[in-house]
Amino acid sequence: MKLLISLLLFFLSFIPTYAQDNFTLEESYPLNPNGSLVLNTNDADVTILGHDQPTAEVSISRIVTGKYWSNQKFDVTVESNEQQLVINDRAESTSDNNLNIMINGSLTYTIVVKVPHSTKLVLKGDDDDYNITAINNNVAISCSDGDITMFNVTGEQIAITAEDGDIRLKDVDSRIAITNEDGDVTMQNCHLHNFSLSTEDGDVNIVESTLGNISVSSIDGDINIDADLLDDYRVALSSEDGDHNLEFRNVCGSIVVSHEDAKVKHNKDKYEVASESDNAKTLHTSCKGNNMIVLSTEDGSVEIQ
């Protein structure tokens, strides 16, 4: 072990590196209701909480233990006025390639920001986890290698582009557009009056929710829905290589299923078969209405309750 450390120190002597120090920031900034929080960070656990004050309360802690060297020098910049707060962490690198070496150590990096409930959020991150609570304005997130959790968010629009992370939404009422790869999407008690989702290599779970116009496209993942339908709205589901467990309440209209090689089962007490062929089945409800549910799938099972 001593030989390994000696060789490592010899190697580091030829590369400009920085010993990683602790960093803390505790500050309050004026921020008007309906202002914006812009966050561009990496490798952080980010918590954003809505509160009733016209301020942004910022707490940043980056704690390093053990031996940790990097060719990047860590720093945080903050730009503030009453309408916008911009927080960037940055790393000035000594080379084109990133180098991080840690011996018997750990890195804990947390960001907690309290903002007015009506603050607009614009978040961009790499290896960040986000926890967002009690925001009632627009939210835009672009991230990779991290999870996203939202609770009690009621903005007009939520837009998420994510990769390699799970997305969990609870008590959310908004127009929502999500693109996700390599992660599950779970929604509970959400009001999805206009919702689009494109996902790959992850399951979709929508429970205890209300659906309006929704479009879900999934590759290599299951779709599980247990939800109420609003009157006169359309649900479009498209999938490849996944199972479907669907229970719709308050539905009056038709369900059309097209498939290549899927087994389709339905609740005979709620639906009657209007037409059926080797690769398609159309179901009607006993009540008349304009709900339309269209499901297109290749392989997998379909069960409609």
Sequence and secondary structure as in RCSB ss.txt:
>XXXX:A:sequence
MKLLISLLLFFLSFIPTYAQDNFTLEESYPLNPNGSLVLNTNDADVTILGHDQPTAEVSISRIVTGKYWSNQKFD
VTVESNEQQLVINDRAESTSDNNLNIMINGSLTYTIVVKVPHSTKLVLKGDDDDYNITAINNNVAISCSDGDITM
FNVTGEQIAITAEDGDIRLKDVDSRIAITNEDGDVTMQNCHLHNFSLSTEDGDVNIVESTLGNISVSSIDGDINI
DADLLDDYRVALSSEDGDHNLEFRNVCGSIVVSHEDAKVKHNKDKYEVASESDNAKTLHTSCKGNNMIVLSTEDG
SVEIQ
>XXXX:A:secstr
 HHHHHHHHHHHTTS  EE   EEEEEEEE  TT EEEEEEES EEEEEEESSSEEEEEEEEEEEEEEEESEEEE
EEEEE SSEEEEEEEEEESSSS  EEEEEEEEEEEEEEEEETT EEEEEEES EEEEEEE S EEEEEESS EEE
EEE  SEEEEEEESS EEEEEEEEEEEEEEESS EEEES EEEEEEEEEESS EEEEEEEEEEEEEEEESS EEE
EEEE TT EEEEEEES  EEEEEES  EEEEEEEEEEEEEE TTTEEEEEEETTEEEEEESS   EEEEEEEEEE
EEEE 
